[in-house]
Amino acid sequence: MERTKNCLAKLERMNKALNHEEPDRVPISDFFWGSFVTNWRKELNLPADASPYDYYDLDWIVTTPNMDPLIRPFETIRENSEEVVIKTGFLATLRKRFDFPMPEFMAFDIDTIEKLEAFEFDDPAAPARFFSSGDNQIAGVGDGFERNSAAWIDTVKKLHPDFPVYGSIIECSECLTRLIGQENSLFWIGMYPDRLGECINRIGQFYLDCTKAQIKAAGGLLDGFVIWGDVAYTYSMLFDPQYWREYFKPWVKAMIDECHKNNLPVIYHGCGNVNMIFEDFIGMGLDAYNPLEVKADMDAVALKKRYGSQIGYCGNNDIKVWETGDLELIKRETLKKLNAAKQGGFIFQSDHSVSSSVSGKTYDYIVKLVREYGKYPLRLGEYDLEI
């Protein structure tokens, strides 16, 4: 499948940045809420099928296969013009109100440690995960709602000629949040640390096998990988970092190693303040950390000063500043964070995702700023900082 010259230039830009070399300019992309895209199209008077990735010729894109433990259609419990309530392949019951940005977890079939211990996963390498359309929770239930998501491989093939395409996988903590809920996860760490640890190891093996199967299914069409996993909140870790190191970290490391074995760089997406374990990610050989939330006291410039080229930095532009629409504040935030791109190692994105509270014209302005000031050698004027 032949790639355009422009796509190859974007791939070189991404790979140089992740190798801590200075490419022609700082790579830029993001994760977009569907509601943002709808508003963006209206504001900029764009066609109904316009995509920010195409319109701005962004530098990379992430794809998500079916990661549900059980491969099954959504079970519709209730549906009307205002909301839908479904049960997914995580055996989680979710309520999606169409006028609210995110879904609500209502119940979990797996609500005891005994049920979790007895739970059996479907085949991690089942062809349906990669080659068939169908319902799956991560692709279908977010700020929008979608049934019968397209076959993952078709999406990869469609994007491959024009974009560096990354695959993705969730890790153990992200699975537990969807399978048993955040409350049960935290309680069971305290109540049944060893028993839950055994369950985490089974989950880790399942998603490692999913990673291997995804790479094989892609047939060489992937350019990198994203691992999704939230283990922190605004102020610190959600639980003892030593427990994370004992049970969660080894599986993240195994996923990173598997990707590197296949020449795929890895970006880990984890929300919250992970300063307590940031050096662990460096030790695992992670290529870049995302999203580096500003509100959680993550600062790409400070991290770059401390850790230099030991790891890459992806994100960290304050979405709260973007939501103000104040162009002067946005310019200051953008140019200050571009300091982290000196000597490479930085991918420009928001510090989470582009929400519906960001105007289309604001994002348009941000992309133009990055394209103007993100050319190497960087000239940031009054916002230049010593790195």
C-alpha positions as CSV (number, residue, x, y, z in Angstrom):
1,M,0.0,0.0,0.0
2,E,1.9,3.0,-1.3
3,R,2.2,6.1,0.9
4,T,2.2,9.7,-0.2
5,K,5.4,11.7,0.0
6,N,3.7,13.9,2.5
7,C,2.9,10.9,4.7
8,L,6.5,9.8,4.6
9,A,7.6,13.3,5.6
10,K,5.2,13.2,8.6
11,L,6.5,9.8,9.6
12,E,10.1,11.0,9.4
13,R,9.0,14.1,11.5
14,M,7.4,11.9,14.2
15,N,10.3,9.4,14.3
16,K,13.0,12.1,14.5
17,A,11.1,13.8,17.3
18,L,10.8,10.5,19.2
19,N,14.5,9.9,18.6
20,H,15.3,13.3,20.1
21,E,16.4,14.8,16.9
22,E,15.1,18.0,15.4
23,P,13.0,17.4,12.4
24,D,11.8,20.2,10.0
25,R,9.1,21.2,12.5
26,V,7.4,20.1,15.7
27,P,4.9,17.4,15.0
28,I,1.3,18.2,16.0
29,S,-1.9,16.2,16.3
30,D,-4.6,15.6,19.0
31,F,-7.6,13.6,20.2
32,F,-10.9,15.3,19.3
33,W,-14.3,15.0,21.0
34,G,-17.0,14.3,18.4
35,S,-18.9,17.3,19.8
36,F,-15.9,19.5,19.1
37,V,-15.7,18.3,15.5
38,T,-19.4,19.1,15.0
39,N,-19.0,22.6,16.3
40,W,-15.7,23.1,14.3
41,R,-17.4,22.2,11.1
42,K,-20.1,24.7,11.7
43,E,-17.8,27.5,12.8
44,L,-15.5,27.1,9.8
45,N,-18.3,26.4,7.4
46,L,-16.8,23.0,6.4
47,P,-18.5,19.9,4.9
48,A,-20.3,17.5,7.1
49,D,-17.6,14.9,6.6
50,A,-14.6,17.2,7.2
51,S,-12.0,15.9,9.6
52,P,-9.4,17.9,11.6
53,Y,-6.8,15.3,10.7
54,D,-7.2,15.9,7.0
55,Y,-8.0,19.6,7.1
56,Y,-4.9,20.5,9.1
57,D,-2.8,17.6,7.7
58,L,-1.9,16.5,11.2
59,D,1.1,14.3,11.9
60,W,-0.2,11.1,13.4
61,I,-3.4,9.3,14.3
62,V,-4.4,6.5,16.7
63,T,-6.7,3.5,15.9
64,T,-8.5,1.2,18.4
65,P,-9.5,-2.4,17.7
66,N,-12.0,-4.3,19.8
67,M,-10.5,-4.6,23.2
68,D,-13.6,-5.9,25.0
69,P,-12.9,-9.0,27.1
70,L,-16.0,-10.6,25.5
71,I,-16.8,-10.0,21.8
72,R,-20.5,-9.4,21.7
73,P,-23.1,-6.8,20.4
74,F,-24.3,-4.2,22.8
75,E,-27.3,-5.3,24.8
76,T,-29.8,-2.5,24.7
77,I,-31.5,-2.1,28.0
78,R,-33.3,1.2,27.3
79,E,-33.2,3.7,24.5
80,N,-35.1,6.9,23.6
81,S,-34.4,10.3,22.0
82,E,-32.5,11.5,25.1
83,E,-30.4,8.5,26.2
84,V,-29.4,4.9,25.7
85,V,-28.5,2.4,28.3
86,I,-26.5,-0.6,27.2
87,K,-24.4,-3.5,28.5
88,T,-21.1,-4.1,26.7
89,G,-18.4,-6.8,26.3
90,F,-17.0,-5.7,29.6
91,L,-20.3,-6.7,31.2
92,A,-20.6,-3.1,32.3
93,T,-23.9,-1.2,32.1
94,L,-23.5,2.3,30.7
95,R,-25.9,5.1,30.4
96,K,-25.1,7.6,27.5
97,R,-27.1,10.8,27.6
98,F,-26.9,12.4,24.2
99,D,-26.7,15.9,25.6
100,F,-23.9,15.1,28.1
101,P,-20.2,14.7,27.0
102,M,-19.3,11.4,28.7
103,P,-21.2,8.2,29.6
104,E,-22.0,7.1,33.1
105,F,-21.1,3.7,34.5
106,M,-24.2,2.4,36.2
107,A,-23.4,-1.2,37.2
108,F,-20.9,-4.0,36.7
109,D,-21.9,-7.7,36.4
110,I,-18.5,-8.5,38.0
111,D,-19.1,-7.1,41.4
112,T,-17.2,-9.5,43.7
113,I,-13.6,-10.7,43.7
114,E,-14.9,-14.3,43.2
115,K,-16.6,-13.3,40.0
116,L,-13.5,-11.7,38.7
117,E,-11.4,-14.8,39.6
118,A,-13.9,-16.9,37.7
119,F,-14.2,-14.6,34.7
120,E,-13.0,-16.0,31.3
121,F,-11.8,-13.8,28.5
122,D,-12.6,-14.5,24.8
123,D,-9.7,-15.3,22.5
124,P,-7.3,-12.3,22.5
125,A,-6.4,-13.1,18.9
126,A,-10.0,-13.7,17.6
127,P,-10.2,-12.3,14.1
128,A,-13.4,-10.4,14.9
129,R,-11.3,-8.0,17.0
130,F,-9.4,-6.8,13.9
131,F,-11.2,-7.9,10.8
132,S,-14.9,-7.5,11.4
133,S,-17.2,-4.6,12.1
134,G,-19.2,-4.7,15.4
135,D,-19.9,-3.2,18.7
136,N,-17.1,-2.5,21.2
137,Q,-17.0,-0.2,24.3
138,I,-13.9,1.8,23.7
139,A,-14.7,2.8,20.1
140,G,-18.5,3.0,20.6
141,V,-19.2,4.7,23.9
142,G,-17.4,8.0,24.6
143,D,-18.5,11.6,24.1
144,G,-20.5,10.2,21.2
145,F,-22.3,6.9,20.7
146,E,-21.7,4.5,17.8
147,R,-22.9,1.0,17.1
148,N,-21.3,-1.4,14.7
149,S,-17.9,0.3,14.5
150,A,-16.0,-0.4,11.3
151,A,-13.5,-3.2,11.1
152,W,-10.2,-2.0,12.6
153,I,-8.0,-3.2,9.7
154,D,-10.2,-1.3,7.2
155,T,-9.6,1.9,9.2
156,V,-5.9,1.3,9.3
157,K,-5.7,0.6,5.5
158,K,-7.8,3.8,4.8
159,L,-5.5,6.0,6.9
160,H,-2.1,4.4,6.1
161,P,-1.4,6.2,2.8
162,D,-1.8,9.6,4.4
163,F,-0.9,9.4,8.1
164,P,1.5,7.7,10.5
165,V,-0.9,5.2,12.0
166,Y,-0.6,4.0,15.6
167,G,-2.3,1.0,17.0
168,S,-3.4,1.0,20.7
169,I,-4.2,-1.2,23.7
170,I,-5.4,-0.7,27.2
171,E,-3.5,-2.0,30.2
172,C,-4.6,-3.6,33.4
173,S,-5.8,-0.6,35.3
174,E,-7.8,0.7,32.4
175,C,-9.5,-2.7,32.0
176,L,-10.3,-2.9,35.7
177,T,-12.0,0.5,35.6
178,R,-14.3,-0.8,32.9
179,L,-14.7,-4.4,34.1
180,I,-15.3,-3.9,37.9
181,G,-15.3,0.0,38.3
182,Q,-12.9,2.4,39.9
183,E,-14.5,2.0,43.4
184,N,-14.2,-1.8,43.4
185,S,-10.6,-1.6,42.0
186,L,-9.4,0.6,44.8
187,F,-11.3,-1.3,47.6
188,W,-10.0,-4.7,46.4
189,I,-6.4,-3.5,46.2
190,G,-6.8,-2.9,50.0
191,M,-9.0,-5.8,50.8
192,Y,-7.6,-8.6,48.6
193,P,-4.2,-7.4,47.4
194,D,-2.8,-10.8,46.5
195,R,-6.0,-12.2,45.0
196,L,-6.5,-9.1,42.9
197,G,-2.8,-9.2,41.9
198,E,-3.4,-12.7,40.5
199,C,-6.3,-11.3,38.5
200,I,-4.2,-8.4,37.3
201,N,-1.7,-10.9,36.0
202,R,-4.3,-12.7,34.0
203,I,-5.6,-9.4,32.6
204,G,-2.0,-8.4,31.7
205,Q,-1.4,-11.6,29.9
206,F,-4.7,-11.2,28.0
207,Y,-3.8,-7.6,26.8
208,L,-0.2,-8.5,26.0
209,D,-1.6,-11.3,23.8
210,C,-4.0,-8.8,22.3
211,T,-1.0,-6.5,21.5
212,K,0.8,-9.3,19.8
213,A,-2.3,-10.3,17.8
214,Q,-2.9,-6.6,16.8
215,I,0.6,-6.2,15.5
216,K,0.3,-9.4,13.5
217,A,-3.1,-8.5,12.1
218,A,-1.8,-5.1,10.9
219,G,0.6,-6.8,8.6
220,G,3.3,-4.1,8.9
221,L,0.9,-1.2,8.4
222,L,1.4,0.3,11.9
223,D,4.0,3.0,12.7
224,G,3.7,3.0,16.5
225,F,1.6,2.1,19.5
226,V,-0.3,3.8,22.2
227,I,-0.9,2.2,25.6
228,W,-3.9,3.6,27.5
229,G,-3.9,3.5,31.3
230,D,-5.0,5.9,34.0
231,V,-3.4,5.2,37.4
232,A,-3.4,8.8,38.9
233,Y,-5.7,11.7,39.6
234,T,-5.1,15.5,39.9
235,Y,-2.8,15.3,43.0
236,S,-1.1,11.9,43.0
237,M,-1.4,8.2,42.3
238,L,-4.8,6.6,42.8
239,F,-3.1,3.8,44.9
240,D,0.2,2.8,46.4
241,P,3.0,3.1,43.7
242,Q,4.6,0.0,45.1
243,Y,1.5,-2.0,44.3
244,W,1.6,-0.5,40.8
245,R,5.2,-1.6,40.5
246,E,4.5,-5.1,41.6
247,Y,1.5,-5.9,39.5
248,F,0.8,-3.3,36.8
249,K,4.2,-2.2,35.7
250,P,5.5,-5.6,34.5
251,W,2.8,-5.8,31.9
252,V,3.3,-2.3,30.6
253,K,7.0,-3.1,30.3
254,A,6.1,-6.4,28.4
255,M,3.9,-4.4,26.0
256,I,6.6,-1.8,25.4
257,D,9.1,-4.6,24.8
258,E,6.8,-6.4,22.3
259,C,6.3,-3.2,20.4
260,H,10.0,-2.4,20.3
261,K,10.7,-5.9,19.1
262,N,8.5,-5.0,16.1
263,N,10.2,-1.5,15.6
264,L,7.2,0.4,16.9
265,P,7.7,3.4,19.2
266,V,5.3,3.6,22.2
267,I,3.4,6.5,23.6
268,Y,1.7,5.9,27.0
269,H,-1.4,7.9,27.7
270,G,-2.1,8.2,31.4
271,C,-4.0,11.0,33.0
272,G,-3.2,12.7,36.3
273,N,-0.1,13.4,38.3
274,V,2.3,10.6,37.7
275,N,5.4,12.3,39.0
276,M,5.9,9.5,41.6
277,I,6.4,6.9,38.9
278,F,7.6,9.0,36.0
279,E,11.1,7.6,36.3
280,D,9.7,4.1,36.1
281,F,8.4,4.9,32.6
282,I,11.9,6.1,31.7
283,G,13.4,2.8,33.0
284,M,10.9,0.8,30.9
285,G,12.2,2.5,27.8
286,L,9.0,4.3,27.0
287,D,9.4,6.6,24.0
288,A,7.0,9.3,25.1
289,Y,4.4,10.1,27.8
290,N,1.0,11.7,27.1
291,P,-1.0,13.8,28.0
292,L,0.9,15.5,30.8
293,E,-2.1,17.3,32.3
294,V,-1.3,20.8,33.4
295,K,-4.0,20.8,36.1
296,A,-2.3,17.7,37.5
297,D,1.0,19.6,37.9
298,M,2.7,18.0,34.9
299,D,5.0,20.4,33.0
300,A,6.8,19.2,29.9
301,V,9.4,22.0,30.1
302,A,10.3,21.2,33.7
303,L,10.4,17.5,32.8
304,K,12.6,18.2,29.8
305,K,15.0,20.2,32.0
306,R,15.2,17.3,34.5
307,Y,15.2,14.3,32.3
308,G,16.3,15.6,28.9
309,S,16.3,13.1,26.2
310,Q,15.6,10.1,28.4
311,I,12.0,10.1,27.3
312,G,9.7,12.1,24.9
313,Y,6.9,14.5,25.9
314,C,3.5,14.5,24.1
315,G,0.8,17.0,25.0
316,N,0.9,19.4,27.9
317,N,-0.8,22.4,26.3
318,D,-3.4,23.6,28.8
319,I,-6.9,22.8,27.5
320,K,-8.3,25.2,30.1
321,V,-6.4,28.0,28.4
322,W,-7.7,26.9,25.0
323,E,-11.3,27.0,26.4
324,T,-10.9,30.7,27.3
325,G,-10.6,31.6,23.7
326,D,-8.1,34.4,24.8
327,L,-5.6,34.5,21.9
328,E,-2.9,36.2,23.9
329,L,-3.1,33.6,26.7
330,I,-3.1,30.8,24.1
331,K,-0.1,32.2,22.3
332,R,1.8,32.5,25.6
333,E,0.9,28.9,26.6
334,T,1.8,27.5,23.1
335,L,5.1,29.2,22.8
336,K,6.2,28.5,26.3
337,K,5.5,24.8,25.9
338,L,7.4,24.7,22.5
339,N,10.6,25.1,24.5
340,A,10.2,21.4,25.4
341,A,10.8,20.7,21.7
342,K,14.4,21.9,21.7
343,Q,16.7,19.1,20.6
344,G,13.5,17.1,19.6
345,G,11.6,14.9,21.9
346,F,8.3,16.8,21.8
347,I,4.9,16.2,20.1
348,F,2.5,19.2,20.4
349,Q,-1.0,18.3,21.6
350,S,-3.5,19.4,24.3
351,D,-3.0,18.1,27.8
352,H,-5.9,15.6,27.3
353,S,-8.1,16.1,24.3
354,V,-9.9,18.9,22.4
355,S,-13.3,19.3,24.1
356,S,-16.5,20.9,22.9
357,S,-15.6,24.0,25.0
358,V,-12.8,24.8,22.5
359,S,-14.0,26.8,19.6
360,G,-13.1,25.8,16.1
361,K,-11.5,29.2,15.4
362,T,-9.4,28.8,18.5
363,Y,-8.0,25.4,17.4
364,D,-7.4,26.9,13.9
365,Y,-5.4,29.6,15.5
366,I,-3.4,27.1,17.6
367,V,-2.4,25.0,14.6
368,K,-1.2,28.1,12.7
369,L,0.8,29.2,15.7
370,V,2.6,25.8,16.0
371,R,3.2,25.7,12.2
372,E,4.7,29.2,12.4
373,Y,6.8,29.0,15.6
374,G,7.4,25.3,15.6
375,K,9.9,25.3,12.6
376,Y,13.5,24.5,13.5
377,P,15.6,26.2,14.6
378,L,13.0,27.4,17.1
379,R,12.7,31.1,17.5
380,L,10.3,31.8,20.5
381,G,11.2,35.4,21.2
382,E,10.2,36.6,24.6
383,Y,8.9,33.1,25.5
384,D,12.3,31.5,24.9
385,L,13.5,29.5,27.9
386,E,16.8,27.9,28.8
387,I,16.6,24.1,28.5
